[in-house]
Amino acid sequence: MARPRTPLLSRERIVTAALQLVDAEGLAALSTRRLATELSVSGPSLYNHFATKDELLDAVVDSVMGEVDLSMFAGGPEGAAVPWPEALRDWARSYRAALAAHPNIVPVLAQGPGRRPNALRLADAVFGCLVEAGWPRGQATRIGALMRYFVAGSALASFAAGFPEDAGVYDATDYPHLGEAHRLAEHRGAIDEGAFETGLEALLDGLALRYERTVRTVGAARAVRTTGPAGHHGSRATKAGRSEGSTGS
C-alpha cells in the first residue's frame, strides 16, 4: 500500500501556516522550529524558501495586505473615477476588516510598508487617488498616513472589551458617570464598529472641507500665475504688456 505523500513545501504553504499560527497564538509563537512541526517538515527545509524569520514575517504581513480590496481605486463602471471620499471610505472599511481578521499582526504592520509588494501597492493606490483628485502631493502623503493611523489604531484593540463586566468596579463615588460601563463588553461589536464608522465619517467630512479650501487656494494661485496681476495671460504676455505700455500703445 502506497504511503501518504507529504504536500510539497512552497512559500504559499509556509506563509499560510505561519499566519494561522500567529492568528491562533500570537507573534511570540512564530518560530522556525514550531512552524516546521506544524508543517511536518524539517526546520532547515524552510530556509530554502525564507532566509530569515524576518523575511518570513514580512511575507506573512504582506499576505494580510493582499486581502485589502483596492478595486475602488481602479475606477467605477465604464472606468469612471470613483470620488475620492467614497474610494477612501470603501478602502478603509476593507483595510480594517483585514486587520480585524488578523489582529495579532497589527503591531508589525503598523511599522510601515517596508519592501512588501502588497503594502506598497496599497500606498501607491491611496496616494494616486488623492493626487489625481487634486490634492497637493504633500497633503496627499499626510492624509494617507492619517488614514493608516486611524485604521490600524481601530483594529489594534477593542475599546469596549477593555471595561470589566463586574458592576462592582464602578463605585458611584469614584466614577459617577460609569454606572453602565459594565455592559460595554456585552455590546463590544456594535460599539467598536460604531466608533470606527463615526470616526471615519468625521475624518472624511473634515477632509472634504479642507479639500474645498485647498482647491480654491490652488485655483487662485494658478490663476495668478496664468494671467498675472494685470489680467494678461502667462508671464510672456505680462512682459509683452509692459513693453506695449512703455511705447504708449
SEFILUM-757828 format. One record per residue: x, y, z of N, C-alpha, C in turn; residue in one letter. Coordinates in steps of 0.1 Angstrom, whole numbers, plus 5000, padded with zeros to 4 digits. Layout:
BEGIN
XYZXYZXYZA...
This chain:
BEGIN
500849885000500050005000500950125000M500650224991501450344990501350435002A502550485006502550575018501950715014R501250775023500750915020501851005017P501651085007502651185003502551315011R503651375016503551505022503451605011T502551705013502351805002503751875000P504051914988505251984985505252114993L506452144998506652275006506752384996L506052494998506152614990506052734998S506352854993506352975000504853005005R503952974996502553004999502052915011E502452795011502052695021502752745035R503952785034504652825046503952955052I503753045043503053175048501753145054V500953065047499553035052499652965066T500552875068500752805081501252905092A502152995088502653095097501653195102A500753235092499653325096498653265105L498353135102497453065111497953055125Q499253035126499953015139499853155147L500153265140500153395146498753435150V497753405141496353425144495953355157D496353235158495953145170496653175183A497953205182498753215194499553345195E499553425185500353555186501753545180G502353665178503653675172504753595179L504653585192505653515200505753365197A504653315192504653165189505353135176A505553235168506153205155507653185156L508153065153509553025153509752925142S510952915137511252815126510952675131T511352645143511152515148509652475150R508852575155507452555157506752535143R507152625134506452625121506852495113L508052445115508452315108507552205114A507352205127506552105133505052105128T504552225126503252245121503052195107E504152205099504152165085504652025083L505151965094505651825093506851815084S507751915085508951915077510151935087V511351935082512551965089512752115089S513252165100513552315101514352365090G515452305086516352365075515652375062P514552295060513852305047513152435045S512852495056512152625055513152735049L514452715052515452815047515652815032Y515152715026515152705011514152815005N513252855013512252955009512353085015H512853095028512953215035514353215043F515153305040516553305046516453335061A515553425065515453455079514053465084T513853465097512553475103511953615099K512753715099512153845095511653845081D512353775072511853765058510553695057E510353595065509153515066508053605072L508353675082507353765089506853875079L507753925071507454025061506453965051D506653845047505753775038504353755044A504353725057503153695064502253825064V502953935068502254065069501754105055V502654085045502254125032501054045027D500953925031499753845027498453895033S498553955045497354025050497054145042V498054225038497854345030497254305016M497454185012496854134999495454115001G494854105013493454085015492654215014E493354325014492654455013492254484999V490954524997490454554984490954684979D491454694967491954814961491154854948L490154774946489454784933488754924931S488454994943487755124942488755224936M490055204936490955304931491155284916F490655174910490755144896489655214888A488655274894487555334887486255254889G485155324886483855264887483455204874G482155194871481655144859482155224847P482555144837483055214824484255294827E485055264837486255324840486155464846G484955504850484755634856485455644870A486155754873486855764886485855764897A486155694908485255694920485655814928V484755904932485056024940485955984952P487056064954488056024964487455994978W486456074983485856034996485255894997P484555864986483955734985484955624984E486055644976487155544975487855524988A488155634995488755625008487855555018L486555575018485655515027485655365025R485455325012485455175009486755105012D487855175009489155115012489455105027W489055205035489255205049488555085056A487255065051486454955056487154825053R487654805041488254675037489554665045S490254765046491554765053491354725068Y490354785074490054745088489554605089R488754555080488354415080489454315080A490454355071491654265070492454265083A492554375089493354385102492554325113L491254345113490454285124490454135123A490654075111490653935110492053875115A493053965115494353915120494954025129H494354045141494754145150496254135155P496654005156498053985162499154035153N498854065140499854105130499954255130I498954325136498854475135500154545140V500754505152501954575156503054575146P503254475138504254465128503854555116V502654545112502154615101502254765103L502054805116501954955119503355015117A504354935115505754995113505955055099Q505055025090505155085077505254975066G505255015053505154915043506554845040P507654905043508954845041509054815026G509554685023509654645009508554545005R507454545013506454455010505554494998R505554414987504854454975503354494976P502554414984501154444985500954574993N501854595003501754715011502154835003A503154824995503554934986502454964975L501854854970500754884961499554954967R499254924980498254994988498555144989L499855164993500255304995500155384982A500555314971500555384958499155414954D498255324956496855344952496155454959A496355464973495755574981496355704976V497755714976498355834972497955884958F497955784948497555824935496155874934G495155814942493755854942493656004946C494456034957494356174962494956274953L496156244947496756334938495956364926V495456254920494556264908493356344911E492856344923491656424927491956564929A493256604929493656744930494356784943G494556684952495256714965496756744961W497356844967498756864966499456744971P500656704966501356584969501656574984R502056684990502456685004501256655013G500056715010498856685017498356545015Q498556495003498156365000498956265008A500256285010501056205018500556205033T500256325038499856325052498456265054R497556275044496256215045496456065045I497256005036497555865036498055815049G498955895056499455855069498355865079A497555965079496455985088495455865087L495155825075494155715074494755585079M496055565077496655445082496755435097R497055555103497055565118495655525123Y494655585117493255565122492855425120F493055365109492555225107493355125115V494655145116495455045124495155065138A494955185143494555205157493255145160G492255155151490955095154490954945155S491954885148492054735148492954685158A493654765165494654725175494054655187L492954715192492354665204490854705204A490154645213488754675214488554775226S487954895223487654985234486654925244F485654875239484554815248485054705257A485854615251486354495258487254535269A487754655270488654695280488054735293G486754735294485954765306485554635313F485854615325485454495333483954485333P483454365333482054335333481454335348E482354355357481954355371481454485375D480154505378479554625381480154685394A480654605403481254655415482454735413G483154725402484354805399484054955399V482854985394482455125391481755195403Y482455215413481855285425481355425421D480155455424479555585420480255705426A480955685438481655795444482855835435T483555725430484755755423484455775408D483455705403483155715388481655735386Y481255865389479855895388479155875375P479955875364479455865351479555725344H480055625352480355495346479455385352L478255425355477355325361476955215352G477055235339476655135329477855075322E479055115326480255075319480454925319A479854855329480054705329479254635318H478454715311477654655300478354675286R479454745286480154785273480654655266L481354565274481854445268480854365261A479654365267478554285261478154335247E478354455245477954515232479254555224H480254485226481554515220481554535205R480954445198480854455183480254585179G479054615184478354735180479054865183A479654865195480354985200481655015192I482454905190483654925183483454955168D482454895162482154915148481555055147E480655095156480055235156481155335157G482055315166483155415168483955425156A484255315149485055325137484355405126F483055375124482255445114482055595117E481855625130481755765134483055835131T484155775135485455845132485755855118G485455755110485655755095484855865089L483655885092482755985086483256125091E483656135103484156265108485456305101A486356205099487556235091487256275077L486356205070486056235056485356375055L484456405065483756535064484856645066D485756625075486756725078487656745066G488056635059488856635048488156705036L486856685035486056745024486156895025A485956945038486057085040487457145036L488457075040489857115037490057105022R489457005016489656995001489157114994Y487957164998487357274992488257404993E488757415005489657535007490957514999R491457394998492657374991492457394976T491357344971491057364956490957514953V490257594962490157734960491457804960R492357764970493657824971494557794960T494557664956495457624944494857694931V493557694930493057754918493357904917G493257974928493658114928495058134925A495958054931497358064928497658044913A497057944907497257914893496758024885R495658094889495058204881496058314881A496658344892497658454893498858424884V499358304885500458264877500158264862R498958234858498558224844498258364838T497458444845497058574840497858694844T498558674855499358794860498458894867G499058994874498259094881497459184872P497959204859497259294850496259234841A496059094843495059024835495558974823G496958984820497558924808497758774810H497858694800497958554801499458514800H499858454811501258404812502258514814G503458474818504558564821504958634809S504958564797505358624785504358734781R503058704783502058814780502258934789A502558904802502759014811503859104807T505059044803506159124798505859194785K505059134777504659204764503859324767A502959304777502059414781502859534786G503859504794504759614800505459684789R505959604778506659664767505759754759S504459704757503559794750503259924757E503159914770502860024778503960134777G505260084776506360174776506460244763S505760194752505860264740504660344737T503760354747502560434746501460374738G501460234736500460174728499160174736S
